[in-house]
């Protein structure tokens, strides 16, 4: 029997998502929290790209890094590996700080 990576629940009718290894409940919670953080990252990234002043670019770059770090922590709480794309994004924006 499979076991949820987050809550550890198992059972005959306890369904586990193949791609994440999380039960439906934990997967839904992860997706909701992850979506919110991803939207914040996208907004900060867009603002940084549109900014003209170096101070504003630095501030928005810090936001991308901060929200990215929160998203990595979320992955860790759910015992998931963050994507290389996320890690690269954070590294890129840390260079702009």
Buried (B, 14 or more C-beta within 10 A) or exposed (E): EBBBBBBEBEEEEBEBBEEBBBBEBBBEBBBEBBEBBBEBBEBBBEBBEEBEEEEEBBBBBBBBBBBBEBBBEBBEEBBBEBEEEBEEBBEBBBEBE
